[in-house]
Each structure stands twice: as structure tokens, then as C-alpha cells.
């Protein structure tokens, strides 16, 4: 009882803190904390940009006007943004940085801030049960962060809390307990329910189960975000399941990190586009998000080999020696292609036709090749091809686990209901990771490559896809626009130089061209340097 009471008190205090941090100024400003002048305002709505000035007081935008309009208004500080774009801070609706920034030494979220991001949505792919949400809220109340954080309550999290990894449907009592956890998450201010139906334990659920949990979200006007169930072998069916869940539950569905993965799905993104447009024509606010790369998650080739249970955890295990034994190789093939006891495995989920080599220091000619293509060329069974590549290499071979055709990336990017999101993890200047370039490059890549170089999108439309579109879908109504009454979450960047630098071989390189980033009116990036401030707070959805 004491523990329960303490948790309730802590939740109330952290909620009160989050609400207090979002309180708007009581009256129009006749004096300001900060004026940003001289830049081109791209306000996040998609309207043409204009030369203008922004006045900030108490962490909120209180004045927006044409160039020179705030010249005579008293202000404690003025920032010259000549030659720069003044934009709303970007809202990343699919981020895996939240776990990391709970640590005090990582709370600034540098790799994200340097992209112009001011709010991240944590707990995608079904990850967070309310217990984790409470932990995040407490941490942000105590130490803040470099970015704001909003959260999904996750199907995998609540299922695991109630049923562990059971490979069956829930009993009526278990379903009610899961519903109660989803409701708790929504009461904590979650933007909606997320699912990761490709992963354990979500992969063991039925559509009906997820519908019942999504119905809990409907009274809160939350959304449903899904890592769909089988994005390669049942690509279109899986996307349709996401839309069906939203439609049956009465909530807005979002297909997370949408992409047409694998050689067999090339061109099928147009079927998804038609599917989403049809749902929207029926009145359903169906949307997608996307990262601007032609490959999904990354790995080293040896990491996709799944070991049978009896071989795991051996201190001196030698993978290459084991692969030379035909009998052991056959066991690896079975576990890797089918999972252990029906569980998750990357080759089972995506397969050889989806895996493309991204780095190969010793055989650079392999880069760009799909494993299925190499197996055909060499007349080998695909798993034997994988084994032979590993046996012949002394340095890691990097792959993307879900290759995408560039034409399909572009076809989706221009859809008006498609938003930009990273699916990225935590990176800072002190760490090096062989992860995905999206973690440090997503938003500047769109602005630099697809806007400035390719001219696939206008600057205004790209910014809308990063700001008001994701903010509105998420119920973060006081974010995403340069408008009076909105939070002073702002990115200032040079449209001539903003660019990603990260690559498949050097995925941790920081982006360039974002000069200043403000969160709640405080600089977290100033003149291209991190300030060490952590004004980011927990944001509750407000629909």
C-alpha cells in the first residue's frame, strides 16, 4: 500500500511538473526574453516562407511578424538569423533514443539535437508498458533532457507484463489486465498505442487482440502506430492489417517506418499509397512515417546467424569453426531461417532477397549486392553463401536487413500524409557506433539531399512533414508551428549547407548546417555548439 501510494504521489508530481512546463504566458508581450530576427520563417504549415521575426517570452512564442516589426520591442536578447531559416523544431515520431537519455551523461541527446529535433516520441514498436513510462517521466522531471519526450504505450510491453512470452491468445482475464495497462498509459498522457507485431511477443497476437487494446485508446483520441507484422513476405497484407486495426478500433493508424523491403516488393509502394488514400477517402486519418534511406536496420553479417539453444553462452565459442562442420551448419541454417521454437530471427523476418551488403572492407565489389543475388551468381544455397562469406572474411561485413529501391523511397516521400521520422538510436560526439546513418542524418538529409539537391520537395513541404504533420497526429497541438501561442521549440538552419554526413561505413558522423536549436525558449545548440542545458520535458498528448 505504501509503495502504491508513493507511486501515485510521484506520478501526480511529475504530471504537475510537465503541465507547469507547458503553461502559456497570460497576456500578449510588450517586452520579450528573446527576438529572432533577419531570417526566413518557414512556419511548419506548408505556406510559403517569409522574412520575419519571432518574439519569445516565458518559453512560448508570443509575437510573429514581418521583418522589422519587433525592432522597437524591448528584449533581453536578440539573435541575428540573416541567411538562415527559422523553423519549428522537428518532431521525430519514431525514436529509440529515450532509454539512453535517462542517463545523466547522455541526457542532451546530441545526435538528435544537431539535426534540429526538439521532440522525440519514445516507445515505438510496442516497447513501453506503463512501468517504463513512469520511469521516463520521473527522470525528465528530475534532470530534463536536450529534447522534449512524448511516449507511446506499447502492446509488446503490456503483453509481456501480463503474459510474458506466451505463444497463445490471452484469456479474458489477461486481456482485461492488458486493457487496464493501456488505459494507465493513456492516463499518463501517451500519444497512443504502438505495436511491434514482427517481434516477440507481439508476433504471437491476433488482429482481434490488438483491436481490443486499440479500442482503449479511442476515448482519448489517441493514435495507433505499428511496426507491421510481416513487412516482407506479407507486405501488403501487413499494412492492410494496420489500417484495419485503426478502422475497427476507431483510431487513426500510422504505418511506422514504411518501406517496400526486398526485391519481391519493389514497386509495391504504389499499392500502399492507393491503400492509404482509400482509407483516407473513407474518413480514416491513416498516415505513414519514413526515414530517407534505401535500407532499413543494419547489422554485421555474423549477427544474423542464430545459434541453437544448446550452443548459446559458451565462453569460447568459435562461429567459423562451427560453420565448417556441415552438421552444425545445418542446425544454424534451421535456427536462422525459422527461429528457435517459433521465435524471431532476421532471416525468417526479411530473408536473403532483402539483405544487401553495405560495407565490405576486404571485397568492396560486394557492396550493393543482395545475398540472394550472390547466391544465384555463385550457384550456392543462400545460407551456404552466407557461411562462405563469413569464412572468407577477417573484417566485418556490414549489411542492411531491409533493402529498399530508391524509386520507392521517393514515391512515398512526396505523399502529403507521409511524415519524416528517424527510427534512430542514440549517438553523441563521444561515441562511435556501427549503426544506421539515420540516427544522425535523417532530417538534414531530407533538407539537403531531397530538397536542395534533388528538388523532390519544397522546403516548406519538407518542414511541414517534420513539424505540424507529426505534431498534430500525435496530439502535441502546441508544437510544430512558428505561431503565437506555440511553444518556443525552434530550429535555425542554413538552407545552403544543411546536410547529413553519416554513411553506411561511418554512421556516427554528425550532421551540419543546423546552427541553433531552442527547446522551450532555451538554447540547447548555439552557434553549432551544445550548450549543456537540458530544458526538455515530458509532453502529454492534448487532443
C-alpha positions as CSV (number, residue, x, y, z in Angstrom):
1,X,0.0,0.0,0.0
2,X,2.8,2.4,0.9
3,X,4.6,1.7,-2.4
4,X,1.4,2.2,-4.4
5,X,0.6,5.5,-2.6
6,X,4.2,6.7,-3.2
7,X,3.9,5.8,-6.9
8,X,0.7,7.7,-7.2
9,X,2.2,10.8,-5.5
10,X,5.3,10.7,-7.8
11,X,3.1,10.3,-10.8
12,X,1.0,13.3,-9.7
13,X,4.0,15.4,-9.0
14,X,5.7,14.6,-12.4
15,X,2.4,15.2,-14.2
16,X,2.1,18.5,-12.5
17,X,5.6,19.4,-13.4
18,X,5.0,18.5,-17.1
19,X,1.9,20.6,-17.2
20,X,3.5,23.5,-15.5
21,X,6.3,23.5,-18.0
22,X,3.7,23.9,-20.8
23,X,1.8,26.8,-19.2
24,X,1.4,29.7,-21.7
25,X,2.1,33.3,-20.8
26,X,-1.0,35.0,-19.5
27,X,-1.1,38.1,-21.8
28,X,0.5,39.4,-25.1
29,X,4.0,40.5,-24.6
30,X,5.1,44.2,-24.5
31,X,8.6,43.0,-23.6
32,X,10.4,39.9,-24.6
33,X,13.0,37.5,-23.5
34,X,14.3,36.9,-27.0
35,X,13.8,38.1,-30.5
36,X,15.0,36.1,-33.5
37,X,15.3,38.5,-36.5
38,X,16.6,38.6,-40.0
39,X,15.7,35.1,-41.1
40,X,13.2,33.4,-43.3
41,X,10.4,32.0,-41.3
42,X,9.1,28.6,-42.6
43,X,6.3,28.2,-40.1
44,X,5.5,24.5,-40.5
45,X,2.2,24.8,-42.1
46,X,3.4,24.4,-45.7
47,X,2.8,28.1,-46.5
48,X,5.5,30.0,-48.4
49,X,8.3,31.2,-46.2
50,X,8.7,34.9,-45.4
51,X,11.3,37.3,-43.9
52,X,10.1,37.8,-40.4
53,X,10.8,38.0,-36.7
54,X,9.9,35.8,-33.7
55,X,9.4,37.1,-30.2
56,X,9.7,34.7,-27.2
57,X,8.7,35.1,-23.6
58,X,8.5,32.5,-20.9
59,X,9.3,29.7,-23.2
60,X,6.5,30.5,-25.7
61,X,6.2,32.3,-29.0
62,X,4.2,35.4,-28.3
63,X,4.9,37.6,-31.4
64,X,5.4,36.7,-35.0
65,X,5.7,39.4,-37.6
66,X,7.3,40.7,-40.8
67,X,10.9,41.8,-40.9
68,X,11.5,44.9,-38.6
69,X,8.2,44.5,-36.8
70,X,9.8,43.8,-33.4
71,X,12.7,46.2,-33.8
72,X,11.3,48.6,-31.1
73,X,10.0,46.0,-28.7
74,X,12.2,45.7,-25.6
75,X,14.0,42.4,-25.5
76,X,16.7,40.9,-23.2
77,X,18.4,39.2,-26.1
78,X,18.4,39.4,-29.9
79,X,19.6,36.8,-32.3
80,X,20.5,37.6,-35.9
81,X,19.3,34.9,-38.2
82,X,20.2,36.6,-41.5
83,X,20.6,34.0,-44.2
84,X,19.1,31.3,-42.0
85,X,15.7,29.5,-41.9
86,X,13.7,29.9,-38.7
87,X,11.6,26.7,-38.4
88,X,9.7,24.9,-35.8
89,X,11.8,22.3,-34.1
90,X,11.4,18.9,-35.7
91,X,9.2,16.2,-34.2
92,X,10.6,12.7,-34.5
93,X,7.6,10.4,-34.1
94,X,9.7,7.2,-34.1
95,X,12.8,7.4,-31.9
96,X,14.8,4.9,-30.0
97,X,16.9,7.4,-28.0
98,X,14.8,7.7,-24.9
99,X,16.3,4.8,-22.9
100,X,19.7,6.3,-23.4
101,X,18.9,9.9,-22.4
102,X,17.6,8.7,-19.0
103,X,21.3,8.6,-18.1
104,X,22.5,11.9,-16.8
105,X,25.6,11.9,-19.0
106,X,23.6,11.4,-22.2
107,X,20.5,13.5,-21.4
108,X,21.4,16.1,-24.0
109,X,20.6,13.8,-26.9
110,X,23.3,15.4,-29.1
111,X,22.9,13.4,-32.3
112,X,19.2,14.3,-32.4
113,X,19.6,17.9,-31.4
114,X,22.2,18.6,-34.1
115,X,19.5,17.6,-36.6
116,X,17.1,20.3,-35.4
117,X,14.9,17.9,-33.5
118,X,13.2,19.3,-30.4
119,X,10.8,16.5,-29.5
120,X,11.1,12.7,-29.8
121,X,8.4,10.1,-29.4
122,X,9.7,7.1,-27.4
123,X,8.3,3.6,-27.1
124,X,7.6,2.8,-30.7
125,X,7.4,-0.8,-31.9
126,X,5.3,-1.7,-28.8
127,X,8.1,-1.3,-26.4
128,X,6.8,0.5,-23.2
129,X,4.5,-0.6,-20.5
130,X,3.3,2.0,-18.0
131,X,6.1,1.0,-15.6
132,X,8.7,2.3,-18.1
133,X,6.6,5.3,-18.8
134,X,6.7,6.2,-15.1
135,X,10.4,5.8,-15.1
136,X,10.8,8.2,-18.1
137,X,8.5,10.8,-16.6
138,X,10.4,10.8,-13.3
139,X,13.7,11.1,-15.0
140,X,12.7,14.0,-17.1
141,X,11.2,15.8,-14.1
142,X,14.4,15.3,-12.2
143,X,17.1,16.2,-14.8
144,X,15.4,17.3,-18.0
145,X,16.8,16.5,-21.4
146,X,18.1,18.1,-24.6
147,X,14.8,17.3,-26.3
148,X,11.2,17.0,-25.1
149,X,9.8,13.5,-24.9
150,X,6.4,12.1,-25.6
151,X,5.6,8.4,-25.4
152,X,3.5,5.6,-26.8
153,X,2.2,2.9,-24.5
154,X,3.2,-0.4,-26.1
155,X,1.4,-3.6,-27.0
156,X,4.6,-5.7,-26.6
157,X,5.3,-4.1,-23.2
158,X,1.8,-4.7,-21.8
159,X,1.6,-8.2,-23.2
160,X,4.9,-9.1,-21.7
161,X,3.9,-7.6,-18.3
162,X,0.7,-9.8,-18.3
163,X,1.7,-12.9,-20.3
164,X,5.5,-13.0,-20.5
165,X,6.4,-14.5,-23.9
166,X,3.4,-16.9,-24.1
167,X,2.7,-18.1,-27.6
168,X,-1.1,-18.1,-27.4
169,X,-4.1,-15.8,-27.2
170,X,-4.8,-14.1,-23.9
171,X,-7.5,-15.4,-21.6
172,X,-10.4,-13.0,-20.9
173,X,-8.8,-12.0,-17.6
174,X,-5.4,-11.4,-19.2
175,X,-7.0,-9.3,-21.9
176,X,-8.7,-7.1,-19.3
177,X,-5.4,-6.7,-17.5
178,X,-3.7,-5.6,-20.7
179,X,-6.5,-3.2,-21.3
180,X,-6.1,-1.7,-17.9
181,X,-2.4,-1.2,-18.6
182,X,-3.1,0.5,-21.9
183,X,-5.6,2.8,-20.1
184,X,-3.0,3.6,-17.5
185,X,-0.6,4.6,-20.2
186,X,-3.2,6.8,-21.8
187,X,-4.0,8.5,-18.5
188,X,-0.3,9.2,-18.2
189,X,-0.6,11.2,-21.5
190,X,0.6,8.7,-24.1
191,X,0.0,9.8,-27.7
192,X,-1.5,6.3,-28.5
193,X,-0.8,2.6,-28.7
194,X,2.2,1.3,-30.5
195,X,2.8,-2.3,-31.6
196,X,5.8,-4.3,-32.9
197,X,4.0,-7.3,-34.5
198,X,7.1,-8.6,-36.2
199,X,8.8,-9.1,-32.8
200,X,8.2,-11.3,-29.7
201,X,5.7,-11.3,-28.0
202,X,3.6,-9.3,-30.4
203,X,4.1,-11.8,-33.1
204,X,2.0,-14.3,-31.2
205,X,-1.0,-12.0,-31.0
206,X,-4.1,-12.0,-33.3
207,X,-5.5,-9.0,-35.0
208,X,-8.6,-9.1,-32.7
209,X,-6.4,-8.8,-29.6
210,X,-4.7,-5.6,-30.9
211,X,-8.1,-4.2,-32.0
212,X,-9.4,-4.7,-28.4
213,X,-6.4,-2.9,-27.0
214,X,-6.6,-0.1,-29.5
215,X,-10.2,0.5,-28.6
216,X,-9.0,1.6,-25.2
217,X,-7.1,4.4,-26.9
218,X,-10.2,5.7,-28.8
219,X,-11.8,7.7,-26.0
220,X,-8.5,9.6,-25.6
221,X,-8.4,10.3,-29.3
222,X,-5.0,8.6,-29.4
223,X,-3.4,7.0,-32.5
224,X,-2.2,3.5,-33.3
225,X,1.4,3.2,-34.6
226,X,2.6,-0.1,-35.9
227,X,5.7,-1.9,-36.8
228,X,3.7,-4.2,-39.0
229,X,3.6,-8.0,-38.7
230,X,5.4,-9.3,-41.8
231,X,6.8,-6.4,-43.8
232,X,8.5,-8.5,-46.5
233,X,6.7,-11.8,-47.1
234,X,3.2,-10.4,-46.4
235,X,3.9,-6.8,-47.1
236,X,0.6,-5.5,-48.4
237,X,-1.4,-7.8,-46.0
238,X,0.5,-6.5,-43.0
239,X,-0.1,-2.8,-44.0
240,X,-3.7,-3.6,-44.5
241,X,-3.9,-5.1,-41.0
242,X,-2.6,-1.9,-39.5
243,X,-5.3,0.1,-41.3
244,X,-7.9,-2.5,-40.3
245,X,-6.9,-2.3,-36.6
246,X,-7.3,1.5,-36.7
247,X,-10.6,1.4,-38.5
248,X,-12.2,-1.3,-36.3
249,X,-10.9,0.5,-33.1
250,X,-11.9,4.0,-34.2
251,X,-8.4,5.4,-34.0
252,X,-6.0,6.9,-36.5
253,X,-3.5,4.3,-37.8
254,X,0.1,5.0,-38.7
255,X,2.3,2.5,-40.5
256,X,5.7,3.1,-38.8
257,X,8.9,3.4,-40.9
258,X,7.0,2.4,-44.0
259,X,9.1,0.9,-46.8
260,X,8.8,-1.6,-49.6
261,X,11.5,-4.0,-48.4
262,X,13.1,-6.7,-50.6
263,X,13.4,-7.4,-54.3
264,X,10.0,-9.1,-54.4
265,X,8.3,-5.9,-53.1
266,X,9.9,-3.4,-55.4
267,X,7.2,-1.1,-56.8
268,X,4.6,-2.2,-54.4
269,X,4.8,1.0,-52.5
270,X,2.2,2.3,-55.1
271,X,-0.2,-0.3,-53.8
272,X,0.3,1.0,-50.3
273,X,-0.2,4.6,-51.5
274,X,-3.5,3.5,-53.0
275,X,-4.5,1.7,-49.8
276,X,-3.8,4.7,-47.6
277,X,-5.6,7.0,-50.0
278,X,-8.7,4.7,-50.0
279,X,-8.7,4.7,-46.2
280,X,-8.5,8.4,-46.0
281,X,-11.3,8.7,-48.5
282,X,-13.4,6.7,-46.1
283,X,-12.6,9.3,-43.4
284,X,-9.8,7.5,-41.6
285,X,-6.8,9.6,-40.7
286,X,-4.4,6.9,-42.0
287,X,-0.7,8.1,-42.3
288,X,2.8,6.7,-42.6
289,X,6.2,7.8,-41.4
290,X,9.5,7.2,-43.3
291,X,13.3,7.6,-42.9
292,X,15.0,8.9,-46.1
293,X,17.3,5.9,-46.8
294,X,17.3,2.9,-49.1
295,X,18.0,0.5,-46.4
296,X,16.4,-0.5,-43.0
297,X,18.2,-1.7,-39.9
298,X,21.9,-2.6,-40.1
299,X,23.9,-5.4,-38.8
300,X,27.1,-7.3,-39.3
301,X,26.6,-10.5,-41.3
302,X,27.6,-12.8,-38.5
303,X,25.0,-11.3,-36.2
304,X,22.1,-12.8,-38.3
305,X,23.3,-16.3,-37.6
306,X,21.0,-17.7,-34.9
307,X,22.5,-20.3,-32.6
308,X,20.5,-23.2,-31.3
309,X,19.8,-23.0,-27.5
310,X,22.5,-25.6,-26.5
311,X,25.3,-23.6,-28.2
312,X,24.4,-20.2,-26.7
313,X,26.5,-18.7,-23.9
314,X,29.6,-20.8,-24.5
315,X,32.6,-18.7,-23.4
316,X,35.0,-20.0,-26.2
317,X,32.5,-20.4,-29.0
318,X,34.1,-20.2,-32.5
319,X,31.5,-19.4,-35.1
320,X,33.8,-20.0,-38.0
321,X,34.9,-23.4,-36.8
322,X,31.3,-24.3,-36.2
323,X,30.3,-23.2,-39.8
324,X,32.9,-25.6,-41.2
325,X,31.1,-28.6,-39.7
326,X,28.3,-29.5,-42.2
327,X,26.0,-30.9,-39.4
328,X,26.4,-27.8,-37.2
329,X,25.9,-25.5,-40.2
330,X,22.7,-27.3,-41.0
331,X,21.4,-26.6,-37.5
332,X,22.4,-22.9,-37.8
333,X,20.5,-22.7,-41.1
334,X,17.4,-24.1,-39.5
335,X,17.5,-21.7,-36.5
336,X,18.4,-18.7,-38.6
337,X,15.7,-19.2,-41.2
338,X,12.9,-20.4,-39.0
339,X,13.7,-19.0,-35.5
340,X,14.1,-21.1,-32.3
341,X,10.8,-22.5,-31.1
342,X,8.9,-20.4,-33.5
343,X,10.6,-17.2,-32.3
344,X,12.1,-14.2,-34.1
345,X,15.0,-14.4,-36.5
346,X,16.1,-11.8,-39.1
347,X,16.3,-14.3,-41.9
348,X,12.9,-15.5,-41.1
349,X,11.5,-11.9,-41.0
350,X,13.1,-10.4,-44.0
351,X,15.2,-13.0,-45.9
352,X,18.0,-13.1,-48.4
353,X,16.2,-11.1,-51.0
354,X,16.1,-8.2,-48.5
355,X,19.6,-8.2,-47.3
356,X,22.1,-6.0,-49.2
357,X,25.8,-5.6,-48.4
358,X,26.6,-2.1,-47.3
359,X,30.3,-2.4,-46.2
360,X,33.0,-5.0,-47.2
361,X,36.5,-3.7,-46.5
362,X,38.2,-6.7,-48.0
363,X,35.9,-7.2,-51.0
364,X,34.5,-3.8,-51.9
365,X,32.9,-5.3,-55.1
366,X,30.4,-7.0,-52.8
367,X,28.9,-3.6,-51.7
368,X,25.4,-3.1,-53.2
369,X,24.9,-6.9,-53.8
370,X,21.9,-8.7,-52.3
371,X,22.6,-12.0,-50.6
372,X,20.1,-13.7,-52.9
373,X,21.9,-12.3,-56.0
374,X,25.3,-13.5,-54.8
375,X,23.9,-17.0,-54.1
376,X,22.5,-17.2,-57.6
377,X,25.7,-16.0,-59.2
378,X,27.8,-18.5,-57.2
379,X,25.2,-21.3,-57.5
380,X,25.1,-21.8,-53.8
381,X,22.3,-22.3,-51.3
382,X,21.8,-18.9,-49.7
383,X,22.8,-19.9,-46.2
384,X,25.9,-21.6,-47.6
385,X,26.7,-18.4,-49.4
386,X,26.4,-16.5,-46.1
387,X,28.6,-19.0,-44.4
388,X,31.3,-18.9,-47.2
389,X,31.3,-15.0,-47.0
390,X,31.9,-15.2,-43.2
391,X,34.6,-17.9,-43.6
392,X,36.5,-15.8,-46.2
393,X,36.4,-12.6,-44.2
394,X,38.7,-11.3,-41.4
395,X,36.9,-8.0,-41.1
396,X,33.2,-7.5,-40.5
397,X,30.8,-7.4,-43.5
398,X,28.0,-4.9,-43.0
399,X,24.5,-5.4,-44.3
400,X,21.2,-3.7,-44.3
401,X,18.5,-6.1,-43.2
402,X,15.9,-4.5,-45.4
403,X,17.0,-3.0,-48.7
404,X,14.7,-0.6,-50.5
405,X,14.7,0.7,-54.0
406,X,15.3,4.5,-54.2
407,X,12.4,5.0,-56.6
408,X,10.1,3.6,-53.8
409,X,11.7,5.9,-51.2
410,X,10.9,8.9,-53.3
411,X,7.4,7.8,-54.3
412,X,6.4,7.6,-50.6
413,X,8.2,10.7,-49.5
414,X,6.1,13.1,-51.6
415,X,2.7,11.8,-50.3
416,X,1.1,14.6,-48.3
417,X,0.2,12.3,-45.4
418,X,3.7,10.8,-45.1
419,X,5.9,12.3,-42.3
420,X,9.6,12.1,-41.7
421,X,10.9,10.1,-38.7
422,X,14.3,8.6,-38.0
423,X,13.8,5.2,-36.2
424,X,17.2,6.2,-34.9
425,X,19.2,5.3,-31.8
426,X,21.3,7.4,-29.5
427,X,24.6,8.8,-30.8
428,X,26.8,11.6,-29.4
429,X,30.2,13.1,-30.3
430,X,32.0,10.8,-27.8
431,X,30.6,7.5,-29.0
432,X,31.1,5.6,-32.2
433,X,28.6,3.0,-33.4
434,X,28.2,0.8,-36.4
435,X,24.5,1.5,-36.5
436,X,22.4,3.2,-39.1
437,X,23.2,6.7,-40.6
438,X,19.6,7.7,-39.9
439,X,20.5,8.2,-36.2
440,X,22.4,11.3,-37.0
441,X,21.3,12.2,-40.6
442,X,17.6,11.8,-41.1
443,X,16.3,15.4,-41.0
444,X,19.2,17.2,-42.6
445,X,19.3,14.5,-45.3
446,X,15.8,15.5,-46.4
447,X,16.6,19.2,-46.3
448,X,20.0,18.9,-48.0
449,X,19.6,16.0,-50.4
450,X,15.9,15.7,-51.2
451,X,15.1,19.5,-51.0
452,X,18.2,21.3,-52.1
453,X,19.9,18.8,-54.4
454,X,17.2,16.6,-55.9
455,X,14.3,19.1,-55.5
456,X,11.9,16.3,-54.8
457,X,10.2,18.5,-52.1
458,X,9.9,22.2,-51.5
459,X,11.5,23.4,-48.3
460,X,8.1,24.4,-46.9
461,X,6.6,21.0,-47.6
462,X,9.6,19.1,-46.1
463,X,9.4,21.2,-42.9
464,X,5.6,20.5,-42.7
465,X,6.3,16.8,-42.8
466,X,8.8,17.2,-39.9
467,X,6.7,19.6,-37.7
468,X,3.0,20.3,-37.9
469,X,2.1,17.0,-39.5
470,X,3.7,14.7,-36.9
471,X,2.8,17.1,-34.0
472,X,-0.9,17.1,-35.0
473,X,-1.1,13.4,-35.5
474,X,0.5,12.9,-32.1
475,X,-1.8,15.3,-30.2
476,X,1.0,17.7,-29.5
477,X,-1.1,20.7,-30.5
478,X,1.2,23.3,-29.0
479,X,4.2,22.2,-31.1
480,X,5.1,22.1,-34.7
481,X,4.4,25.7,-35.9
482,X,6.0,29.1,-35.7
483,X,2.8,30.8,-34.4
484,X,1.8,32.9,-31.5
485,X,0.7,30.6,-28.6
486,X,3.0,27.8,-29.6
487,X,6.0,26.5,-27.6
488,X,9.3,28.1,-28.5
489,X,10.8,24.9,-29.9
490,X,12.7,26.3,-32.8
491,X,15.5,25.2,-35.2
492,X,17.6,27.7,-37.1
493,X,19.5,26.3,-40.0
494,X,21.3,27.3,-43.2
495,X,19.4,26.0,-46.2
496,X,22.5,26.3,-48.3
497,X,24.6,24.0,-46.2
498,X,22.4,21.8,-44.1
499,X,23.3,18.2,-44.8
500,X,23.8,14.7,-43.4
501,X,27.4,13.4,-43.2
502,X,26.7,9.9,-41.9
503,X,27.2,7.0,-44.2
504,X,26.8,3.2,-44.1
505,X,30.5,2.9,-43.3
506,X,30.6,6.0,-40.9
507,X,27.1,6.1,-39.5
508,X,28.0,8.3,-36.4
509,X,29.1,11.4,-38.3
510,X,27.1,14.4,-37.1
511,X,25.0,16.5,-39.5
512,X,26.0,20.1,-40.4
513,X,24.1,23.3,-41.1
514,X,21.8,23.4,-38.1
515,X,23.1,26.5,-36.2
516,X,20.8,26.9,-33.3
517,X,18.1,24.8,-31.5
518,X,15.8,26.1,-28.8
519,X,13.6,23.9,-26.6
520,X,11.1,25.8,-24.5
521,X,12.9,29.1,-25.4
522,X,16.3,27.9,-24.2
523,X,19.2,27.2,-26.4
524,X,20.4,23.6,-26.4
525,X,22.5,24.3,-29.5
526,X,24.0,27.7,-30.1
527,X,26.3,28.6,-32.9
528,X,26.7,24.9,-33.7
529,X,27.8,24.0,-30.1
530,X,25.9,22.1,-27.5
531,X,25.1,24.4,-24.5
532,X,24.8,21.8,-21.8
533,X,21.3,22.9,-21.0
534,X,18.5,20.3,-20.6
535,X,15.1,22.1,-20.7
536,X,13.4,19.2,-22.4
537,X,10.3,17.9,-20.6
538,X,7.7,15.1,-20.8
539,X,4.9,16.2,-23.1
540,X,1.4,14.8,-22.6
541,X,-0.8,14.4,-25.7
542,X,-3.6,17.1,-25.8
543,X,-6.1,16.3,-28.4
